[in-house]
Amino acid sequence: EQAVGQTPWWRFFLLACIDVEANVLLVWAYQYTSITSVMLLDCFTIPSVMILSCVFLKARYTRVHFGGALLCLMGLSCIVVSDALDAVQAAKHGDDTEYPHAVWGDLLCISG
C-alpha cells in the first residue's frame, strides 16, 4: 500500500487522458445523433460505474440495484434500435432524415 500523496504522476495523467477521450467522443456524438439520444444514452454511466465499483472498490449491490441497471440497459437498447429503424425506414422510402448516421452517434455516446 502506498501512503496518501505517494501516487505516481503517470496514473493521474492516464486518468486525465481517459477523461478527455470520453468527452471528445461525447461531443463528437452530437454531430451524428439527436440531443435527446445523447442525453438518454449518457445514462450508460450508471451501469458502467456499478461494474467498475464492483471490480475496483469491491462494492456490493442488491438485486434492486442490478434490476435498476438492467432497466437502464433495456432503455438504452430501445433508443439504439429506434434510431436504427428510423434510418432503415428513411432509406427504404428515399426520405432524407435529419440524422442519417444516428446509430454511429449512439455508439460514440455509449463509448464515451
N, C-alpha and C positions, 0 to 999 in steps of 0.2 A: 504494500500500500504506500502511496505517495502522500506526503504531507500536503496540507492545503497550501496553494500557491506554488506548488512544485510541478504543475502540469506543463509538459513541454509545449513550446510555442507552436509547433507544427500541427498539433491537434486542434488548436483554435483556428489555425489557418485552413485546415481541411474542413472543419465545420462551416467556416465562412464561405468557402468555395461551394460547398453543397447548398448552402442557403441562397447564394447568388444564382446558382444554376436553377434552383426551383423557382425563384422569382422570374427569371428570364423566360422559362417555359410557360409560366402562368400568363405573363404579359403577351407572349407570342400567341397563346391560345385565343386571345381576344380578336386576332386577325381572321381566324377561321370559323369561329362559332359565336353564338349569341351571348350576350352578357348574362342572360338567365341561365344558360347551360354552364357557363364558367362559375357563376356563384353557387349553383347547386352542386356541381362536381367538385368544388373546393371542399365540400363536406367529406371527401375521401380522407381528409386529415384525421377524422375520428377513429376509423378502424386502423389506420396506419399507426397512430400514436399508441393505440391499445396494444398492437402487436409489438412495437418497439419497446414499450414499457414492460411488457411481459418478458421479453428476451433480455433486456439490459438492466432493468430495475427490479426484476423478479416480482412485479406487481401481480396481484390476484384479482380476478374479476368474477362476478356471479353470472349465473345463466341469464339474468335480466340484462346485464351489461352486454353480453355477447348477442343476445336477442336484438338489442337496440342497434348494435353494429351490423348485424345481418340485415335488419330492416333498412339501414342506411345503404348497404351494398346493393340491395334489391332496387331501391330507388335510383341509385346511380346507373345500374344496368338498364333500367327503363328509359332513362334520359338518353343514353348512348344508342339504344335500339330505336328510339323515337327519331333521333337525328338521322340515323342510317335509313330508316324507312322514308323519311321526308326526302332525302337525297335520291333514293331509288324512284320514288313516286314522281319527283320533278323530272328526272332523266327519262322516265318512261313516257311521260306526256309532253316532253320537249319544253317544259316550263323552265324559266330562269328562277332559281332560288336565291335568296339573299345570302345564304351560307352553303355553297356547294361542297365545301370540304369540312363540314361541321364535325364529322367523326374524327378527322385528323385533329381538329381543335380540342375535341373532347379528350383524346388520348394525350395530347400535350398537357392539358389541365390535370389529368389524373397523374401523369408522370411528375408534375411539379408539386 
